[in-house]
Amino acid sequence: MTVRLICILIIIALAIIIGCHKEHNIDWNNYKPEHPFGPSNTISYLVPESTRVILIVYNTNGKVIDTLINEINGPGRHDFHWIPDSTVADGIYFYKLSLGDSVFTKKMILMRQ
């Protein structure tokens, strides 16, 4: 592994460890993306009060693939349906969901058929 990849993996692990607490009530029990998912994926989250939400997809090199959300969301459940364009290759991706001061990172695998 390259030093850069190791650093990225450490950052992702720290984001998961530090960011995963119940303050924003992320509904991971109902988190059901298909792993691997096909041509689209739905990312769902709960917001307890109005807050800035940022949702970014990264490849395994840490390159930003797409910024899906960067706006204020009101309280309640939100679903974002991501349909990657044809320039996004099959493979492993990470998305980072920022809700105010809390950050959550999840892995997803894109496999078109």
SULZIGI-V154736 format. One record per pair of residues at least 12 apart in sequence whose C-alpha atoms are under 7 Angstrom apart, sorted by sequence separation. I is the first residue (numbers start at 1). J is the second residue. D is the distance in whole Angstrom. If there is no record, write none. Layout:
# SULZIGI-V154736
i=(I & I)
j=(J & J)
d=(D & D)
This chain:
# SULZIGI-V154736
i=(55 & 56 & 94 & 95 & 31 & 55 & 94 & 55 & 93 & 94 & 54 & 55 & 93 & 53 & 54 & 92 & 93 & 53 & 54 & 92 & 27 & 53 & 91 & 92 & 26 & 27 & 52 & 53 & 91 & 26 & 52 & 53 & 90 & 91 & 25 & 51 & 52 & 90 & 24 & 50 & 51 & 90 & 24 & 50 & 51 & 24 & 50 & 49 & 50 & 49 & 47 & 48 & 47 & 48 & 47 & 46 & 47 & 46 & 45 & 46 & 60 & 45 & 59 & 60 & 44 & 45 & 59 & 44 & 58 & 59 & 43 & 44 & 57 & 58 & 42 & 43 & 57 & 58 & 42 & 43 & 57 & 42 & 56 & 57 & 41 & 42 & 55 & 56 & 40 & 41 & 55 & 56 & 40 & 41 & 55 & 40 & 54 & 55 & 39 & 40 & 54 & 39 & 53 & 54 & 53 & 52 & 53 & 51 & 52 & 51 & 8 & 5 & 36 & 37 & 38 & 35 & 36 & 37 & 38 & 39 & 35 & 36 & 37 & 38 & 36 & 19 & 19 & 20 & 19 & 15 & 16 & 15 & 16 & 15 & 12)
j=(67 & 68 & 106 & 107 & 44 & 68 & 107 & 69 & 107 & 108 & 69 & 70 & 108 & 69 & 70 & 108 & 109 & 70 & 71 & 109 & 45 & 71 & 109 & 110 & 45 & 46 & 71 & 72 & 110 & 46 & 72 & 73 & 110 & 111 & 46 & 72 & 73 & 111 & 46 & 72 & 73 & 112 & 47 & 73 & 74 & 48 & 74 & 74 & 75 & 75 & 74 & 75 & 75 & 76 & 76 & 76 & 77 & 77 & 77 & 78 & 92 & 78 & 92 & 93 & 78 & 79 & 93 & 79 & 93 & 94 & 79 & 80 & 93 & 94 & 79 & 80 & 94 & 95 & 80 & 81 & 95 & 81 & 95 & 96 & 81 & 82 & 95 & 96 & 81 & 82 & 96 & 97 & 82 & 83 & 97 & 83 & 97 & 98 & 83 & 84 & 98 & 84 & 98 & 99 & 99 & 99 & 100 & 99 & 100 & 100 & 62 & 61 & 108 & 109 & 110 & 108 & 109 & 110 & 111 & 112 & 109 & 110 & 111 & 112 & 111 & 102 & 103 & 104 & 104 & 103 & 104 & 104 & 105 & 105 & 105)
d=(6 & 6 & 6 & 7 & 7 & 5 & 4 & 5 & 6 & 6 & 5 & 7 & 5 & 7 & 4 & 6 & 6 & 6 & 7 & 4 & 6 & 6 & 6 & 6 & 5 & 6 & 5 & 6 & 5 & 5 & 4 & 6 & 5 & 7 & 6 & 5 & 6 & 5 & 7 & 7 & 6 & 7 & 6 & 5 & 7 & 6 & 4 & 6 & 5 & 4 & 7 & 5 & 5 & 6 & 5 & 5 & 6 & 4 & 6 & 6 & 7 & 5 & 7 & 6 & 6 & 7 & 5 & 4 & 6 & 6 & 6 & 6 & 7 & 5 & 6 & 5 & 6 & 6 & 5 & 6 & 4 & 4 & 5 & 7 & 6 & 6 & 7 & 5 & 7 & 5 & 6 & 7 & 6 & 7 & 5 & 4 & 6 & 6 & 6 & 7 & 5 & 7 & 6 & 7 & 5 & 6 & 7 & 7 & 5 & 6 & 7 & 6 & 7 & 6 & 6 & 6 & 5 & 5 & 5 & 6 & 6 & 6 & 6 & 5 & 6 & 5 & 5 & 6 & 6 & 6 & 6 & 6 & 6 & 7 & 7)
